[in-house]
Amino acid sequence: MTASGLLEIQDLRVEFAGRRRHDAGVLAADGVSLRIDDAETLGLVGESGSGKSTIGNAVLGLVKPAAGRILFRGQDVTHATTRERRRLGQHIQVVFQDPYSSLNPSRTIGQTLGEQLRLVRGLDRRTTRIHVENVLRQVGMPADTMSRYPAEFSGGQRQRIAIARALVMEPDLVICDEPTSALDLSVQAQILNLLLDLQARLGLGYLFISHDIDVVRHMSHRVAVLLHGRVVEQGPAEGVTRHPDHEYTRTLVAAVPSVDVAAEAPPNGRAPHRNEQGEA
């Protein structure tokens, strides 16, 4: 772990213009400060419109902050150039909510996953193929996945492939933006456990964004609760989700039904990995 941490967000402010010319702007993030260390998961939870995806997009460079700083391993990347963003892409990756929209339907999985390796790292075809096959194996997909197209897979399988796409560059940080909310409950548990297993094996840091505080509890070391673009509560996952101080957090805890991430979770609440058949 570095002294500066893996990711640090300082007083982030993101504002969007109103729909019409004279409409007031919308403050999507208002003075947000967060920190993630190596191999740590920070869960960012809040209802729709709370600004959680905006924060993830600011880290990825997809939206421009109006104020504040974003530091990656101590380096200010708030206003990184296109070239700097390409370099950062080797260290920061993302898994979005809809796996199908993040995969090009006209390209094979091998073409999609191998593109960055060839363009950014300059690997030859054989080395690229071996690397992609290894990453697909890590997420529980067979080698022949490479020659097939996204439409040939189920939603859960496509999300495994999307995770493989995020891992192919061997990043340090993965932003998981509602990665299971489009999936059936049984498949959600498989994907969540896969993410936990990958973190344990690869030492990944996660910014895990979700509206479901129960899922965040199982996935996270620490939790930040977002309301109208502001962090209203932040701390260790067990404390925030089981003994919340803020009224809004208590409302989230009371309102969201549980997802059975694991039949027998360890004492810290983080669930063990299960394979595609749900076996421990």
N, C-alpha and C positions, 0 to 999 in steps of 0.2 A: 504494500500500500504506500502510495506516495504521500508526502506531507500535505500536498494540495488536494488530494483526493482524485477520483476518476473524473467526476463531473461536478461543477459547482455553478449554480445559478444565483446571481446576486441582484436583488431588487428589480426583477424583470417586469417590464411594462410593455404590453402589446395592445395597440388600439387600431380598430378597423373603422373606416369611414362609413357614414350612414348610407342607406340605400339611395336617398335622394340628395341633391346638392346641398340643401340647407339643413339636413338632418344632423343631429348630434352624433359624434363618433361613439363606437361601442368599445368599452374597456374589457378586453378578453383576458388580460393578465395584469394585475395591479400590485406591483411591489412584491413579486414572488421570489423567495429565496429558498433554494433546495440544495442538497448535496448527496452524492452517491459515491461510495468507495468501491474499490476493487472487489469483485465477487459478491456484491451486495445488491439486494433488490429494494428499491424505493417504490412503494405503491402510491399512486396518485389517484384519489377517488373523489367523485363528485357526480352530481346529476348532469344530464345533458345540458349543454350550454354553460357549464361552469368554467370552461377555459382549459380543461386538462389536455385536450388534443392540441390546442394552440401552443401550449408550453412545449410539447413534444416536437411540433413543427418548427418552433423557434430554434430548438437544439439542432434540428436537421437542416436549418437554413431555408426552410420553405416559407417562413414569414419573417418580416423584419421587425425587430424590437424598436419601440420608440425610446426606451431607456433601459438601463441596467446592463449587466454583463453575463456572458456565458463562457465559462472556463473549462477547457478539456485538458486534464493533466497540467493545470496551471497556466495554460496558454489561452489568451483571449481569442475566442473564435466567433464573437458576436457578429462581426461584419466581415467574415472570411470571404475571400474572392472565389470565383468559380474554380480556379486551379487549386486553391487551398481546400475547397470543399471536396474535390476529387480525392485529394490526399486523405482528408478526414474520413471519407467513405470506407477506407480500409480499416478504420478503428471504430466507427459509429455506424450501425445498421438499424433497420426497422422492420417490424412485422406488423402489417396493417390488419384491420378487422376483416376485410373481404379478400380471401386468398385468390379468388378468380380474377379480380380486377388488377392484382399486382403481378399477374403472369400473362405474358403475351399469348393469346390463343392460337396464333398462327406459327408459333415457334415451338420446337420440341423443348422438353425440360432441360436436356443437355445443352442446347444452344443458349437458353436463357441463363442457366447457372454458370456456364463457362465463359460468357462474354466478358465479365469483369476481369477474370483471371488472364485472359488473352490481351485485353486492351490495357489494363492497368499494370499487371505484373509481367506481361510479355511472355507467358508460358506457351510452349508448343502444344499441339493438339493432344499428343499422347499423355503428357504430364497433366494437362487440363482434365482429360477424361478420368485419369486415375484419382485426381483430387476430388472431382465432382462425385464420383462413385463412392468415395470414402465418406464424404459429407452426407450423401443420401443414406448411406448405411447407418450413420450416426442418428438420423431422425427416423429410422425404422422403415425405409423404403428400399426396394430391391434395385439392383443395378440396371435392369431393363427399363426402369423409369426414365432414363435418359433419352430413349428413342421415342417416347410417347408424348402426347399433347395434353394440356391442362384439362380439356373436356372429358378425357378418359378416366378421370379420378373423382372420387367422392370429395365432399367438402373437407372432411378431416384429413384426407390424404393430401389435398391441395394445400392445406395449412402446414402440414409437415414439409411439403416442398418449399413453401414460402419461408419457413424457418431455415431450411437448408440454404436457400438463396441468401438469407441474412448471414449465415455462418461461413459461406464459401470464402470470404475475404479474411476470416479469422479475426473478427472484431473484438474489442474490449468491452464495448457497451452496445446493448440492443434495446431499442425503444419498442416496447410491446403495446400497441395502441388498440385496446379492446380485442385481443387476438383470438378470443373464443366466443364472443357474443353472437356471432352469426352461425354457431354450430349447435347441434343437439346436445343435451346435457351430458349424455354418456360419453360423447366424443370430446366435449369440453374437458372432462376430467383427464382423459388420455393426453390431450395436448398440454394441459397445465403440468401434469406429472413429467411429461417429456421435457418441458422447459426447466423444471427443477433438476432433473437428471443432467441435462446439458450444462447447467450452471455449476453443479457439483464437479463434473468431469473437466470442464473447460475454464472455470474461473470467471465466467461472464458477469458483468454488471448489467442489471435490468432497471429501466424506468418502466414500470408496469402500470399502464393507464386503464382504469375500469370504472364503471358505474356501480359495480357489485362489491360491496365492502366485505362480504364473506369470502369471495374469491381472493380479494386483496389480502385478507388476513392470512390465508393459507400460503400465498405466494411471497409475502414480503417480510423483510427484516424490520423495516421502518415504513410508516405510513404518513402521508400528508393529505389532509382533507381540504378540498377546494370548494369555495362558495362564491359565486359572482366574481370570479377572477382573483380571489384572495385566499391565502392559506389561513384557515381558521383554527386548525389543530394539527400538530405534527409530533411524532415520537415513535417509540418502539411499537411494532404491530400489535402485540398482545395487549399492551396498555391502551392504545388508542381505540382498538376495535372491541375490547371487552369492558373497558372502564373509561368511556369517553367523557371528556370534560365539557365539550361544546354541545349545545342543544341540537345543532344541525347534525353532528356526528351521531348523537343518540337517535335521531330520526332515521338516519340511514341504516343503523344497526337494527332498528325495529321493523323497518319496511322491507328489507331485501331478504327473500327466502334463501336458505342454505343450498349450496351445490355440494354434493357428496364427492369431494375431491379425493378422499381416501377413507376407507373403512376404519383404518387404524392409523391416525396421524401421530407422529412422534411428539414428545412433550413440548417442543417449540412450535407445534402447529403446522410445520412445513411437511407436506405429504410425500410419501415414498413414490418412486417411479413405478408405473405399471406398463406392461406391454400392450400391444394392439388388442389383445384378447381380454385385457383388464386384469391379468395376473400379476401379482407382486413379484 
